[in-house]
Amino acid sequence: MIWNSAADFFAMGGYALYVWGSFGVVALALALEPILVGRRQKNVVRNLRQQAQANRFDKEEHQ
């Protein structure tokens, strides 16, 4: 495509809503993924620590 102005570029030949909407969705997904992965990791680590603590408590109780 040949764009004669910035407005033509941003209009994307009449497909601007689809093109820029797609870019926006991808940008949002790329921004949120590391945040969500970090939260999941913290939850897993917290659960593992709680399980380890519960196992230690059970062992002490049964001795």
Secondary structure as UniProt FT lines:
FT   HELIX           6..11
FT   HELIX           12..14
FT   HELIX           16..61
//
